[in-house]
Amino acid sequence: RAEVRLRNQRYISQAEAIGRTARLMTRALPPSVETFVITSTAEGVPTSSVTLRRTDIERLENTQAGQIAAASVLGDAGRPAGLVYSDNVYPRFRWSLSPYLELGVFDAQDGLTYEVGGQARASYEISPGLILTGALRQRVFGNIDQRGPGIPGNRGEYYTPEEYEARPELETVDGVPRVRSDTRMYTGNSSPVIPELTLAYYAKATPNIYTRVTAGLLERAYGGVSAEVLWKPADSNLGIGAEVNRVRKRDFDQLFSFRDYEVTTGRVSVYYEVTQGFAKGFTAQLDLGKYLAGDKGATVSVTREFANGWRIGAFATKTDLSAEQFGEGSFDKGISLSIPITWATGQPTRDRASTTLRSLSRDGGARVDVSGRLYDRVRDAQDAKLYDGWGRFWR
């Protein structure tokens, strides 16, 4: 029996990474090793183990992938026992330089808006589960300029940035703090900005309970501490999680200063992946909790993932804010789209281009954008998502 723990940072399908690892094990290990245990990890935390027999791999190599899937056993990953890290795995430093493009397509006042610039990203994996991540952006050109939020009762008119910063009372309208409706105040910076700078720690309390704590500049508008716990057995379609955030609003220069607004938010989430019938490939999510403006309510999300890796989804959020307090639109809703980069380049990579389309940025139902939430990290190597991509096992 031999166990390998792998970190897949190349293939969009985890099954492809497992299949390649299994074939390498048949070549590298002596014939006396009959049982292979291939454990997938995410952010240094084991997420599932696939157990295969060497004779099945060699016998079924030229058959349909479904036969090797039937011969495999999926289970929760246990604690390491006698495992030795490969050389230079930890600590590990990675960095990248790339252009970025921000688009605004639903602004009735300005039409199509855009911003183009350069971005440097880096991550430093200090030890298993402990990761320091940061990004630095520099705008080059674009027509997304800094602008204050709209003046209530005067459609098409906006506060100037100077006026909005000088009058703190403008950051609340009808008792609702402006947590997202002043997003344009975070744009148009000609100096470098820091959209993200965090230290995250991932751990596994039991074979099917995962935890995450993230601290720092969580996104361009908020900084603070975010903590999350997720129950997700490897062979189950159901997951249950909870998250608590204590955040403070960042200053508009997106550096290290903060504004006065501070809030605690939280949610309880239920996830379910459909694996049978006409809805196969859909993931449903229900969130109940408190949002950035202090409002309480629920978000319902439905996502469809296709065999080529494309994801499209829709969501709606309704909270205890009245339609008058929320403003035009009455409640928050939108469409999400995520496209794997490998679809366009033809080169194996796990990178994605993702966007969320919503007609208006309102303050009701707003959430903190925290990178590295557990469910998306864990599900790739677990039951529904893993076996949906099992056709790539022999690639």
WOQUI-V552341 format. One record per residue. RES is the residue in three letters. SS is DSSP state (2 for helix, 1 for strand, 0 for the rest). Layout:
{{RES | SS} {RES | SS}}
This chain:
{{ARG | 0} {ALA | 1} {GLU | 1} {VAL | 1} {ARG | 1} {LEU | 1} {ARG | 1} {ASN | 0} {GLN | 0} {ARG | 0} {TYR | 0} {ILE | 0} {SER | 0} {GLN | 2} {ALA | 2} {GLU | 2} {ALA | 2} {ILE | 2} {GLY | 2} {ARG | 2} {THR | 2} {ALA | 2} {ARG | 2} {LEU | 2} {MET | 2} {THR | 2} {ARG | 2} {ALA | 2} {LEU | 0} {PRO | 0} {PRO | 0} {SER | 0} {VAL | 0} {GLU | 0} {THR | 1} {PHE | 1} {VAL | 1} {ILE | 1} {THR | 1} {SER | 1} {THR | 1} {ALA | 1} {GLU | 0} {GLY | 0} {VAL | 1} {PRO | 1} {THR | 1} {SER | 1} {SER | 1} {VAL | 1} {THR | 1} {LEU | 1} {ARG | 1} {ARG | 2} {THR | 2} {ASP | 2} {ILE | 2} {GLU | 2} {ARG | 2} {LEU | 0} {GLU | 0} {ASN | 0} {THR | 0} {GLN | 0} {ALA | 2} {GLY | 2} {GLN | 2} {ILE | 2} {ALA | 2} {ALA | 2} {ALA | 0} {SER | 0} {VAL | 1} {LEU | 1} {GLY | 1} {ASP | 0} {ALA | 0} {GLY | 0} {ARG | 0} {PRO | 0} {ALA | 0} {GLY | 0} {LEU | 0} {VAL | 0} {TYR | 0} {SER | 0} {ASP | 0} {ASN | 0} {VAL | 0} {TYR | 0} {PRO | 0} {ARG | 1} {PHE | 1} {ARG | 1} {TRP | 1} {SER | 1} {LEU | 1} {SER | 1} {PRO | 1} {TYR | 1} {LEU | 1} {GLU | 1} {LEU | 1} {GLY | 1} {VAL | 1} {PHE | 1} {ASP | 1} {ALA | 0} {GLN | 0} {ASP | 0} {GLY | 1} {LEU | 1} {THR | 1} {TYR | 1} {GLU | 1} {VAL | 1} {GLY | 1} {GLY | 1} {GLN | 1} {ALA | 1} {ARG | 1} {ALA | 1} {SER | 1} {TYR | 1} {GLU | 1} {ILE | 1} {SER | 1} {PRO | 0} {GLY | 0} {LEU | 1} {ILE | 1} {LEU | 1} {THR | 1} {GLY | 1} {ALA | 1} {LEU | 1} {ARG | 1} {GLN | 1} {ARG | 1} {VAL | 1} {PHE | 1} {GLY | 1} {ASN | 0} {ILE | 0} {ASP | 0} {GLN | 0} {ARG | 0} {GLY | 0} {PRO | 0} {GLY | 1} {ILE | 0} {PRO | 0} {GLY | 0} {ASN | 0} {ARG | 0} {GLY | 0} {GLU | 0} {TYR | 1} {TYR | 0} {THR | 0} {PRO | 2} {GLU | 2} {GLU | 2} {TYR | 2} {GLU | 2} {ALA | 2} {ARG | 0} {PRO | 2} {GLU | 2} {LEU | 2} {GLU | 2} {THR | 1} {VAL | 1} {ASP | 0} {GLY | 0} {VAL | 1} {PRO | 1} {ARG | 0} {VAL | 0} {ARG | 0} {SER | 0} {ASP | 0} {THR | 2} {ARG | 2} {MET | 2} {TYR | 2} {THR | 0} {GLY | 0} {ASN | 0} {SER | 0} {SER | 0} {PRO | 0} {VAL | 1} {ILE | 1} {PRO | 1} {GLU | 1} {LEU | 1} {THR | 1} {LEU | 1} {ALA | 1} {TYR | 1} {TYR | 1} {ALA | 1} {LYS | 1} {ALA | 1} {THR | 1} {PRO | 0} {ASN | 0} {ILE | 1} {TYR | 1} {THR | 1} {ARG | 1} {VAL | 1} {THR | 1} {ALA | 1} {GLY | 1} {LEU | 1} {LEU | 0} {GLU | 0} {ARG | 0} {ALA | 0} {TYR | 1} {GLY | 1} {GLY | 1} {VAL | 1} {SER | 1} {ALA | 1} {GLU | 1} {VAL | 1} {LEU | 1} {TRP | 1} {LYS | 0} {PRO | 0} {ALA | 0} {ASP | 0} {SER | 0} {ASN | 0} {LEU | 1} {GLY | 1} {ILE | 1} {GLY | 1} {ALA | 1} {GLU | 1} {VAL | 1} {ASN | 1} {ARG | 1} {VAL | 1} {ARG | 1} {LYS | 1} {ARG | 1} {ASP | 0} {PHE | 0} {ASP | 0} {GLN | 0} {LEU | 0} {PHE | 0} {SER | 0} {PHE | 1} {ARG | 1} {ASP | 1} {TYR | 1} {GLU | 1} {VAL | 1} {THR | 1} {THR | 1} {GLY | 1} {ARG | 1} {VAL | 1} {SER | 1} {VAL | 1} {TYR | 1} {TYR | 1} {GLU | 1} {VAL | 0} {THR | 0} {GLN | 0} {GLY | 0} {PHE | 0} {ALA | 0} {LYS | 0} {GLY | 0} {PHE | 1} {THR | 1} {ALA | 1} {GLN | 1} {LEU | 1} {ASP | 1} {LEU | 1} {GLY | 1} {LYS | 1} {TYR | 0} {LEU | 0} {ALA | 0} {GLY | 0} {ASP | 0} {LYS | 1} {GLY | 1} {ALA | 1} {THR | 1} {VAL | 1} {SER | 1} {VAL | 1} {THR | 1} {ARG | 1} {GLU | 1} {PHE | 0} {ALA | 0} {ASN | 0} {GLY | 0} {TRP | 0} {ARG | 1} {ILE | 1} {GLY | 1} {ALA | 1} {PHE | 1} {ALA | 1} {THR | 1} {LYS | 1} {THR | 1} {ASP | 0} {LEU | 0} {SER | 0} {ALA | 2} {GLU | 2} {GLN | 2} {PHE | 2} {GLY | 0} {GLU | 0} {GLY | 0} {SER | 0} {PHE | 0} {ASP | 1} {LYS | 1} {GLY | 1} {ILE | 1} {SER | 1} {LEU | 1} {SER | 1} {ILE | 1} {PRO | 1} {ILE | 0} {THR | 2} {TRP | 2} {ALA | 2} {THR | 2} {GLY | 0} {GLN | 0} {PRO | 0} {THR | 0} {ARG | 0} {ASP | 0} {ARG | 1} {ALA | 1} {SER | 1} {THR | 1} {THR | 1} {LEU | 1} {ARG | 0} {SER | 0} {LEU | 0} {SER | 0} {ARG | 0} {ASP | 0} {GLY | 0} {GLY | 0} {ALA | 0} {ARG | 0} {VAL | 0} {ASP | 0} {VAL | 0} {SER | 0} {GLY | 0} {ARG | 0} {LEU | 2} {TYR | 2} {ASP | 2} {ARG | 2} {VAL | 2} {ARG | 2} {ASP | 2} {ALA | 2} {GLN | 0} {ASP | 2} {ALA | 2} {LYS | 2} {LEU | 2} {TYR | 2} {ASP | 2} {GLY | 0} {TRP | 2} {GLY | 2} {ARG | 2} {PHE | 0} {TRP | 0} {ARG | 0}}
